Amino acid sequence: QVRINPATRVSQFGHVVGVMRAVWWFLMLINGIFGFRRLDGSKYTGNFTFTTVGTLVDATLQTASKATLSSQLGVDAAAVTDIAATFATDVWTVTYMVTTTTANDAATKDAATKMMTDTKDAFQTALSADYKKQDDAVTAVITLTAFAELAASTTTTTTVADTADKDTYTGSMKLDIKVAATVVTESIVTKAAQTVIAAQLGVEASVITVTDVTVTGAEYAIDYSADVAASAKADFETKAAGMAQNTADMATAFENALTTELTAAVMLTLNLEFTVTVTQPPQKQQASSSSTTTTTTTTTTTTTTTTTTTTTTTTTVGQSSGEAIYAGIMVVDIGAASTLVQSTLLGEAVKLVLAAELQVLPTTIEVTNVANEGAKYTIDYSVSVAASAEAGFETKADGLEAKTAQLVTSFKEKFVVAANMEVTIEITQKPTKQAATTTAAPATVTKVSGEVKFTAEGLDVAKVEAAAKAALATVLEIAESALTVTATSETSASTGRRLAAMDWTVEYEAEVEASKKAALETKVTALEASASGTVNLEAALTAAVKAEVGSDVVITGVTFAGSVTEEQTNTQTQETSASVFCGVGIGLAAVLLRLL
């Protein structure tokens, strides 16, 4: 039996206590070094509105707003969430949520309260700068019109991570840039896709995981997933359902995102065109069941393509239902001819300048021609404008001639080659609404054609054609005016000459309404295949010939051949003039012609 000395027990206990004290002090030291702090705080919702000179994109604005709000409210960027940007009636509205800590709660609320009075200029400048960091091609002049005080949302303790149930949604899309470009790498497209998809679905970019990007030439197939909290599922699914209708916005957002990554100068050189196809909207994944889902593919592209399974929308200029086309001409004089200036790049710079001044997207403008003569470049362009925006657009178009100085400044910013050149700009034709062209839907008609052969004597071409037309109208039950006939004889006798017995061939053709197709098919079949049909045609020919020559003529050897088809008539184009003087001009032209 082993006995332990009591003194030894005391010594062991003291050793344990010493170790525990050492651990405690070590933990205190770590806390002092790294400054662990409680994140207990509150969530607030806020919003602000502003107007701007320059065309902004909502996805880019959301990213810029996050950085500006973080710096101006004095919080970490991660504390600013749920950002959304909308544009209506020339005013941008940005909504957001901010999470504070106990340490900065009061200061953050105070900063929001004083934004319109004490720090308005600083906020405007910061937002302009943060937007330019995202899109160097845009210099936005921002005027803050309202900044709401923060409204309490819910008080939350974040010492424990959010463990709310989440569901995974997966989706896929295709990005087509039209021209294969090695500089547009998978990593760049992955980063852009994460931003674009998050903005469309109203979630943080961190929620989106791009699982795969497959490159085939100029096409990028993108697969992605999103982990969505239970509280956000309803809103997420609503946005996911409407994603296929927003491909135009996504195409523009991809263009802006790639411009940020590659710079505006590189993008101008590449001259890419962006097409987005939603091949599968985000769908909730089921852990234990599988199902077959039929999805509708919606494509936005610069060239219209119609198939039975694809709805196509153009992102560049192109007249569609509810849109008008405005055409204008601008002359840019760079002072002295220079080989550094390329017409294509100059035209693209002009497009950006016009977009900013007319407050439209660059993709709605098409530079149709750039003519160069020495230092002068004459640029013809057109703008596609929605009917609802025509009034505002025309107001801005009317003011172009008075803003040539601003246009020169903007042009030099966007076309850096001309930064030190003596540039002047002349508006030789402000954007003017063009004649609307409408194409009537093609009509369907029934066409019957073939030939009739017979033998007769004492007839000429004119009488045979007249008699054949009357006989065919009778047996086919169609109007004579619908028929066209051509008669030839075996010896091709001259018109008007009396002939002996001759073999005649009469080719015929007629177009009638589509509803008569079935009836004509029945009649043609009977005339070709039955003896009674031939007898009826022979009787009709005999009567028609007698009516032409005034006496009986023996008709023998009658045969009939025919076919019935359904065809479309030629489309008709109508133009509605944009000028009230069109009718006067036509009338004047008619008078002049008569005088001549």
C-alpha positions, 0 to 999 in steps of 0.5 A: 500500500502506497501512502501520499504525504499530505505535504505533497498533496498541497504542493500538487494543488498549488501547482494546478492553481498556478497553471490556472492563473497563468492561463487567465493572465495569458487570456487577458494579455490576448484581449489587450493586444487584439482588443476583442470587443462586443458587437452588441448594437442596433440595426437601422434603415436609412435612405437618401436621394440625389440628382446627377449630371451623368448616366449612372448604373444601379449596380455600380451605384450600390457598390459606390454607396456602400463605400461612401456610407461607410466613410461618412457614417463612420462604420465598417463597410461590412456594417452597411447592407441591403443596399438598393438603388432606383431611378425615377423622374430624374431622381436616384433613391438609395436605401440601405441598412446599417448595423452599429456597435455600442461604441459608435451607435450615437455617433453614427445616428448623429452623422446621419442627422447632420448630413444635409446641414454640416457634411452635405458637400463632403458626402456629394464629393465622396459619392462622386469619387467612389462612383468614379473608382467603380467606373472611371469613364463616368464623372458624376456631378451629384447633388444630394436632395435628401438624407433621412435620419436613421430609423431603428429596425431591430436590436440585435446581439451578434456575439452568437452567429446567426443560425437561421435556416438557409436554403440553397438556390442554383442558377445559370446564365450565359454572357456573350461578348461577341468577340473573343478577347483573351483579356476577359479572363474567367476570374474577371467574369467570375468577379463581375458575375458575382456583383451583377447577380447579387444586384439583380437578386437584391442580396449581398455579393457574399451570398453569391458563389460562382461555381463554374465559368466555362469559356467557349470563344466569346461565350461564358457559361456561368453557374452560381448558387445563393444561400438565402435565409428563411426571412428573405426567401419570399423577396428573393424568389420574387426577384429570381422569377423576374430575372429573365425580364431584366437581361438588358439591365444585366448586359449593361451591368456586365459592361460596366463591371468589365469596364471597371476591371479593364479600364474604359480605354481598353473597352473602347479598343475591344469594342465588345457587345454584351448579351446576357441569356438567363438559361436557368433562373435561381431555383431552390434545391431539394435535398431528397427529391428530384424534379424535371424543370422546364425553363424559358430562355430569355436573351438580350442581344444587339441583333434581333433573332426570333425563334420559337423558344427564345424571346429576344431584346436588343440592348443597343439601338433598334426600334421596337414597339413603344420606341422612337428613333432620334437622329443627330449630327455632331462635328468635332474639330480637333484643331490639327489632323493627328494620326493618334486619333482613330475614327472608331475610338472617337465615335465611341467617345462621342457616344459616351459624351452624348449619353451623359448629356442626354441622360440615356444609356450608352447602349441606346446610342448608335454611331452610324457614320464617322466622316473625317476630313483633315482635323474635322470629324462629322459624326452621324448618330441615332438614339433609341428612346422609349415613348414614356421618355420622349418629352424629357429627352427632347428637352435635353436635345433642344439644349445641346447647342447651348452646351458645346463648352461642356461637351468639349470638356466631357469629350476631353475627359473621355477621349484622353488622346485629345486632352491637350488638343484645341477641340471645338464641337458644333451641333449641326443637327440636334437629335430629331425624331425620325419617321416611324416605320411599321411593317404589316404582318404578311397575309396568307393567300391561296394560289391555284395554278396549272394548265388546260389542253384541248384541240379546236379549229378556227381560233386565235390567241386572244379568243382562246385566252378569253374563253379559257379564263371564263371557263376556268372561272366557272368550274373553279368558282372564282372571279375572272379578275383573279385569273391570269392566263397565257395561251400558246399553240403548237405552231405559235400562230400570230394573234388574230390569224384564223387557224385550222385545227390546233392543239392549245395549251393554256397556262393559268394562275389565280390568287384568292383568299386563304379560306377557299383553299379546301374548296379549291383542292376538292375542285382541282382533284375532281377536274383531274381525276374524274370523267365528269370533271373533264366533261364539265370543263369541256362544256364550259369551254364550248360555251365560252368559245361560242360566246367569243366567236358567235358560233359553235366550235368543236372542242376535243381532247380536253385535259386539266392539271392543277395544284393548290398552295398556300403562300404569303403576300409581300410585306408592306411598309408604311412610314409615318412622317415626323414632319408636319411639312411632309404633305406640303412638300409632296404637293409642291413636288407634284405641282413642279412636275406638272409645270415641267 
